[in-house]
Amino acid sequence: MRVLIVEDAADVAEAVAASLARAGFVCDIAADIAHAAAFLEAQAFDVIVLDINLPDGDGRGFLRSLRRDDNRTPVLMLTARFDVSSRVGALDEGADDYLVKPFDLRELEARLRVLTRRNRGLADSQLTLGRLVIDTAGQTVRCDGDLIGMTRREMTLLNLLSAHRGQIMSKERLFDGLFSFDNTDVGLNTVELYVARLRKKLAGAGVAIETHRGLGYRLDVRDE
């Protein structure tokens, strides 16, 4: 859901972020290891896209330091090296996947979806809740087979709540999943607006978004 892109080539980083945003991911960009470390101190991420060659060090060294600190965030390495030994080395050092540059943005999106599903213990991209079928790959929601129109952030919010169904998600955690650090003009209460919109669209679908005062929101399946 929330991705940290560690890439010093601004055009590559911005193209990746724009593509992932259209697919429902929230992205922050770090141009070097120092900025990546600062982001990780301030925010938890669902996945990290990490270039190997960075201005202030080797991405593999940064990956090793993350694993030594017991940071288990899934990491997809980007490399311009085609030799097998470099790719095997990255995987042995703790990477969960890799892509060789140049790469297709669609493949990157697909690989990140697999990593986030695997991290949450989901076998495939479709999740059935009540009368809903949520397709995280296709970014669609259907109720009894009928398509429910969703905005990008409404879909992201539903993905967050459904991935943690039965658990109370704080407003702060939902906000972090919906907005990047660049959205400094957006207030925390915006989450309430998106929850209200989502409730309206899911009415009669066999699920409910409960409000727990002072704690947050929980998505639960209801018999109707």
N, C-alpha and C positions, 0 to 999 in steps of 0.2 A: 504493500500500500504506500508506505513512505520510503523513498529511495534516496540514498546519498550517492551522488555521482562524483567520483574523485578523478578528475581529468583536466589536464592543463591546457589542452587545445580547446579554446573557447567555442569555436564553431562546432566541434564534435559534441562537446558537453551540452550546448544549447539545442542542437538538433535532437540529441537523445532525450533531453528534458521535455522538449515540445512534443515529441512522439509519445513518450510515456504519459504525459499529462492528458493527451487525447484518449489514452487507454485507461484513465482513471487513477493513475499513480500521482502522488504528491512528491515533488523532487526538490532537493537542495543540491547546489553545486559547490564543490571545493576544488580549487585550482592546484592545491598541493597538500602534502601530508599534514603540515601544521594546521591548516584550516580544517581539514578533515577531522583531526583530533579534537579541535575546538567544537565542531558540530556534534561529535559523539559525546562530548562531556555535557552538552546542553540538551541533547535529544536522543531518544531511542529510535532506531530505524528498523524497518522490516527486511531490508536487503541493501547491500553496498555494491555498487559497480566501481571497480578499482582498476585504474590503469597501472601498468608495471613501471613505465618510465615517467617519473615525476621530477619537477625542478629541484626539490629538496630531499630526494632519496628514492630508493627502490620500493615500489608498491609491495613487493614480496616481504620486505623487511617490516613494513607497516602491518601487513597481514599477520606475520609471526608475533608481533607485539600484541595485536588484538587477541590472538589465541592464548598467548601467555597470560593475559589479563582475564582470561575466561570469558571473553566476548564471543558469543556463539552466533552472532548475526550472520546469515548467509551472505557469502561474498562471491560475486562473479568477476573474474579477472579479465581485463582487456589486454591483449598483447599483439605486437606486430611481428613476433617471432613465430616462425612456422615449424621449427624443429620440435620433435616429440619430447626431447629431454626437458625443454623449457616448460612445456605444458604439463608434463608429469610432475616436474618440480613444484609448480604452482599448486597442483592438487595435493601433493604430499605435504605442503606447508600449511594446508588448511583451507584452500579455496574449495568452493562447492561446485563451481563450473567455470568455464572460460570461453571467450570468443576471440578469434583472430581477426585483426584489422586487415582490410576494411570488412565491415559486416553489414548485414541487412537489419534495419531497425525492427522489422517484423519478427525476425528470429530472436533478437534481444528481448523484445516484449514477451515472446512465448517462453523463453528460458526463465525470465524473471517470474512469470506466473507459475511455472513449475516449481521454482525454488520456494515461493511463498506458500503454495499448496502443500509441498512436502514438509515445510516447517510447521504447518498447522495440522498435519496428519490427514490431509484430504487426498483421496485417490485420484479424483478427476476434477474437471472444471465445473461440473454441475452439482448443485446442492438443492435438495427438495425440503421445503419447510411449509407445513400445512398444505395449502393449495398452490403455493409458489414454487417455481423452478427458477433458480438463479444460476445463470451461466457467466462465470467470472471471465472466461476467455472471450466470449462474444459480447460481454457487457450488456446482457439482456435479462429481463425479468418477465416471466409469464405467469398468469393465473388461469388455471384451467385451460391452458393452451393459448390464451389471448395475451398479446404483448402489452405490457404496461410501459408507457413512455417515461423515461428517466433522464434527468440532466446528469452531467458528469459527476457533480458532487453528491447528488442524491444517490447515485449508484455506488459511489465510494462509501457513503455513510451506511448504506445497506450491507455492503461487503464487510465493513468493520463490525457491525452489530451481529451479522449472521456468522461471521468467523468466531465470534465469542458469545454465541447464543447461550442464554441461560445465565450469563455473567453480567454483573453491573459494570458498565463502562462509564468512567467519569467524563464530565463535560470537557475537561482539559485533554484527556486522551483522545476523544473524538475530534476535538479541535486540531490536535497535532496531526491526525490522520487526514484532515480535510485541507489544511492550509500550510504552505511552506513559510520559511522565515521572511520571504519577500512580501508576504501579505500582512505588512505591519499595520495597515489601516483597518483591518478586520477585527472586530471585538469578539470576545468569548461568547456573548449572548447570541451570536449568529448561529451557533449550533442549535439553539431552540427553534429558530426559523426553519432550518432544514429538517429537524425532527418532525415539526408540525406538517411540513409539506409531504414528508415520507409517510406519516400516519394516514394522511388523506388518501394517498395513492394506494396504500395497502389495505384500506378498509374492506372487510369482507373476505380477505384472503386467507384467514385462518392463522394469522400471526398478530401479535400486539407488541408495541413498543411501550414498555412501562416506564413511568417516571418515579424515581426514588429520590425524594427530596434530600438535598445536601450530598447525595452520593453520585447520581448520574442516571443512566438509562439502561434498560435491559430488554432485549428482544426475546420473546417467548412464543411458542406454538400454542394455539388455543383450539379446542374442539368447538366446532360451530354446527 
